[in-house]
Amino acid sequence: MDIMWLEDFIKLADEGNFSRAAEARNLTQPAFSRRIRALEDWVGATLVDRDTHRIALTEAGQAFRVLAEEIMRRLTLGRDHVREIGGTLSNEIRFASTHALSTTFFPAWLRSLHGGQEAGTITLIADNMAACERFMLEGKADFLLCHHHTAAQHRLDPAGFTSLALGEDVLMPVTAPLGNGAPTHVLPGSGDQPLPYLEFEEKSGMGRILQAAQVISAGSASLRTVFRSHMATALLSMARDGRGVCWAPLSVAAADLESGRLVAAGDARWHVPIEIRIYKPIARRSPSVEAFWTMLKNRLKAEAS
């Protein structure tokens, strides 16, 4: 069994699509499919239901996914532990971050913590929420920065991960302005004229939060999806072009709102309060990672007092 087959399988489970998973793994689809088949032959069970439009894991596949992620996590942690014993473990600190926070929040936040002082080598991996969760579960990232809503589910079990609140944000609907500054599209829309909707993909963190908060259904918004992406910046770009209404974190949309390139598409009843949180595995990490976490906890405690 090749360890790369596990990575292939986990990526397929994340994407739910052979073509996208193969592209992400830098393989042709036929080659990728052969590797998944080889894994199934090795396991001795069918892991993927190929009879549906969007591929789904079988019951055996769902059980094996948990095992595969745990194997990858233990391998990574075991390697780091051996490097620490051998004195070859680097002082690298690896952050995973959703796209929305990687550019608008992370750089300024990091500067505020260290004031220009050396904090070891910082690596930032920006991706959608599902991929960031996988990086954490496999031990490929030490910390995760993401938005959080109490009703939205995620895969970082409290038994294995701890978190801290870093700040507050809000998801709000925005649209391009008309010539007089009024919004081009105004919620809730109507049944005979649904508003063009620039939608977060379901697997994105924002998509999960919007679905869990039920702000759209609670307000009886009439929407027609015309574009879908997991990136807030892509949705905002379409909104600036007048293509529809989208929800976006205020931290990401602030510059467009201040400049007048975008305006609110509804009042505060359409807002979803959210937190910015940082997650870390409970299991001990490298000395650099543990020192950073201790510093952060002390800083937040001092700010709260």
Secondary structure, DSSP 4 states (H G I P E B T S, - for coil): --HHHHHHHHHHHHHS-HHHHHHHTT--HHHHHHHHHHHHHHHTS--EETTSSS-EE-HHHHHHHHHHHHHHHHHHHHHHHHHHHTT-----EEEEEEHHHHHHTHHHHHHHHHTT---S-EEEEEE-HHHHHHHHHTTS-SEEEEEE-TTS--S--TTTEEEEEEEEEEEEEEE-B-TTS-BSS-TT--SSSPEEEEEE-TTSHHHHHHHHHTHHHHTT--EEEEEEES-HHHHHHHHHTTS-BEEEEHHHHHHHHHHTSSEESS-GGG-EEEEEEEEEESS---HHHHHHHHHHHHHHHHHH-
